């Protein structure tokens, strides 16, 4: 059946039978326009968010189809305006099937209610993951049941809707493995990643637990290693946000290296910027400075930009050459 014929058959103006054909048409067009087009023109935030502009034009057939998808607001509907007609027709058919079986009026609202996120927020994500309307309703329900039962957050599911493509038993088995390894916060990516990546994550997670011990806090660990207070560490994190997310395994290895190189913990605590640098780069710079004959190294120098560090080394080299020239002229 031709697309145009199919659209005209399934989408008829409702509650307008008492009007003349011309009035029915005008009433319907006004309804579509008010629901979709005016929202685009009047709400700049939605306009920018949906990447739809007045220059796009008003597609009456598409607007009519969107009106039949049981959306509760223009905010929920607007993102779907970006989808092609073929996809919208498929969504329409899925909605009709779900309604007939008593599942939901639109999967947007079903998923939104399950993961506890606003429908207008989910709508933007769902148009990019329209495969959700191709899965069976039971498949989606079971996947969500397991994800929520295992403690995956609604925000996590929102950010990674791809996880709904996985069979509920696969989701359960993967997350159970992670949970059995003592990981408390579960994420959808743990279902989707390769076994190699998952095993590496679990290894790092176990190593982190071994390092932190009973403290279970990177800030407390740093405070203990640097002989300072937790409050001082919190101040460092405010000044250098990178410290908030730094991996404790990296911190331990880095601190062990710096202390073995002779840097006092008090010096590291006073110049913590070094901890956010690359350990490999710091090692190379320490080696270079020592070759230049510098024994007392300022940690802040190790954190300079590539150009800044080069200028510093060039100045040291220049001083050494001048000293050598002076000695040779005596």
N, C-alpha and C positions, 0 to 999 in steps of 0.2 A: 504493500500500500504506500502510495506517495506520502512523503513527510507532511506536505501541506494539508492533504486530505485527512491524514490521521489527526493532526492538531485540531483542525476544524471540527472533527467528529467528537473528540474527547473533551474539548473545551468549549462549552457553550455558555453564554451569559446566563446568570442565575437570577431568579426572582424578577425578571424583566418581561415576562410573557404578555403583560397587559399593555405594554408600550408598542408603538408602531415600529417597524423595522429600523427606520431612521433614528428614532429616539433610543431604541435599544442599543444601536451602534454607538451613538454619542454618549450614552450613559456608561456603556462598557469602556469606551476609550478614556472617559474622565476617570473611571475607577482605576484603570491601569496606570494612567498618567499620575494620578494622585499618589498611588501606592509606590511607584518606582521612580518615575521621572522627576516629580517635584521634590522627592526626598534627595535626589542627587543634586539638584540645583540649590536647595535651601540649606543643606547640611554639609558644610565644607569639610568637616572632619570625616564624615562618611565618604564623601567624594574622594578625598585623598586616600583613605584607607582601602577603598574598593578599586582604586585605579580606573575609575569610570568618570569620564568628563562629559560636559554638554556636547562637545564635538563628536562624541561617539554616536549621537543620535538616539532616537527612541525607537526600539524594535517592538512593535505592537504584538507580534506573534509570541515573542519571547516573554514579554511582560504578562500576556494572557496566560501562558503556561506557568509562569512563576506564581501567579495568583492562585493557581489550582493546587499548589504544593503544601497547603495548610500552614503557611507561615503566620506567626502571631504578630509580627511587627516588620516595618520596613528595614530596620537594622538587621534582622535575621535574614531577610530576603535578598538585600542588595548584593552581597558577595556572589550569590548564585546567578546573577545577571551576567557574570563573566563567562559562564559555562556555555558550550555550544548546545544547539537545540537537541541534537541526538542524545547528549548526556542528560539534559533536562527531561526528555521524554522517558528515558530509562528510570530516572528518579521518580517521575510521576507513576510509572507502572509499579515500581517497588512500593511506593506509598499506598497505592490502591490495594496491593496484595497484603501489606502489613495491616491496613485498616480492616480489611475483610476478615482477617484472622484474629483481630482484636489485639494486635501487638502494640501499635502506636500510630499516631497520625503523621509523624515524620521522624526519622531516625535522629535528626538534629536534636529534638527535644528529649528523646529517650536517652541518648548518650549524655546529653547535658545534665539530665536529672541524676544519672548514675554516678558521674564523676564530679558533680557539684561545681560546675563552672557555668557562667552566664552563656545563654544560647547565642547572643550576638558575638561573643568571643570565639566560641566553638565554630560558628558559621564560617568565619574567615579561614579556619584551618580545614574544615570539612570540604570546601570547594577544591582544595588542593589534594584531597585524599578521597575523591568521589568513589573509589573502589568500595567504600563502606556501604554504598547502596547496591553493590553487586554480590556481597556476601549474604548468606542466609541469616535471618534474624536470630535463629538459635545459635549460630556460630558466634555472632557478636555478643549475645547474652552470656554465653558460657565463657568466652574470653574475658569479658568484663567481670564476671563472677569471680574467676580465679585471680585476676589482677588485684581486685579490691580486697578479696579474702586474704591474699598474701601481703597486703599492706602497701601496695604501690599507690602513690598519691594521684589524685585527680589531675593535678597540674602536670605531673609526669606523663600521664597518659595523653593529655592534651598536646604536649610538646612532641609526642612520638606515637601518633595514631597508627603508624605502620605495624605496631605490635598486634593490632587487631587482626592482622592477616594470619597470625600463627594459631595453630590448633590449641585448644585449651589445655590438653594434656602436655603438649610441648612447653607451654608457658609454665605450667605447674612444676614440671620436672626440672626445668632450668632454674626457676626461682628457688625451689627447694634445695638444690645443690648449693646455691649462694647462701641461703639461710643456714644450712647445716655447717657452713664454714664460719659462722658467727657474724655475718654481715647483717646489720639491722635495717638499714635503709636500702630498699630495693628500687630499681629503675627498669623501665622497658628495654633499654639498650642491652641489658644483661640477657634478655631472651634472644635478641637478634644478632649479637656479636658471635664471632667464631670461637671455637673451644680454646684456641691458642690465646686469644685476647682475654677470655674469661679466666683462664688459668693464671695468666700473668696478673690480672687484677686481684685474684684471690691470694696469690703469693705476696703481693705488695700489701694487701690488707692484713695478712697474718704477720708480716714483718713489722707493720705499723703497730699492731697490738703488742708485739713483743717489746718494741722500743718504748712505747708509752706506759706499759704496765698498768698499774692500778689508777694512774692519774687520768687516763683516757682523754687527755687534753694536750694539744700541741703547745698551747700557751704556757701551761704549767711545766711541760717538759723543757721549753726554752728558758723559762725562769730558773729552773733548777740547774740547767747546764751553764747558764751565764751568771749564776750567783746574784740574781736580781729578783725583783718582785713581779708578780703577775700584772700589777698595775703598770709597771714600767714597760712590760711586753705589750700590753694593750695600747699604750701610747705609741710604741714603735709601729704597731699595726695600723694605727690611725694615720701616721705619717707616711707609711709605706704599705698600701693596701695589698701589695703582692705577698707580703708575709702572712696574710690571712689564709691564703690558699696554698701556700707552699707545702709540699709533701714532706712529712716528718722523716721519711727515709732519706731524702735528700739533705735535710737539715742535719741529721746525725752524721752522715758521711762528710758533709762540708765542715761541720764543727770539729770533727775528729782530725780532719786534714789541717785546718787552720791552727789548732792547738799543737799538733805535731810539728808544724812549721815554726812554732815558737811565739805565736801571737797570744798574749794574755786574754783570758775570757773577759776581763774588764774592758780591754780595748775593743773587743768584738761587740760588747754590749753598748759601748759609746758610739760605735760606727757600724750599726747593724745593716747598713745598706749593702754591705758586701754579701750578705746572705741571699740577696735577691739576684745576684750576678751568676753567671755561668761558672761552675767550679773549674771546668776545663780552661776557660779564658783566664781565670785567676791564677791557676797553676802555671800557665804559660807566661803570664806577666811577672810572677814572682821569680821565675827562672831567668827571665830577661833582665830584671832589675839586679839580681844577684850577680849576673855576668858583668853588669856595669859597675860592680863593686859596692852596691848599696846593701848594707846589712840591716839597718833600721828602716823598715818599709811602712809607709803610711797606708792603712787599709783603704782610705778614701781614694788614693791614687789608683788602686786596683779596680775601682768602679767607674773610672772616667770613660768617656766615649773613646772610640778608636782613634779619632783625630787628637783628642785631648791627651791620651796616653802617649801617642807618638811624639807630640810636642814636648811632653815631659821628658821622655827618653832622649830626644834630640838635644834638649837643653843640658841634660846630665852629660851626654857625650861631648857636647861643645865645651863644657867646663873642664872635663878631663883632658881634652885636646889642648886647651889653653894652658892648663897646668903643666902638661908635658912639654909644650913649646917654651914655657918659662924656664923649666928646669934645664932644657937643652941649651938655652942661650946663656946660662950662667957659666 
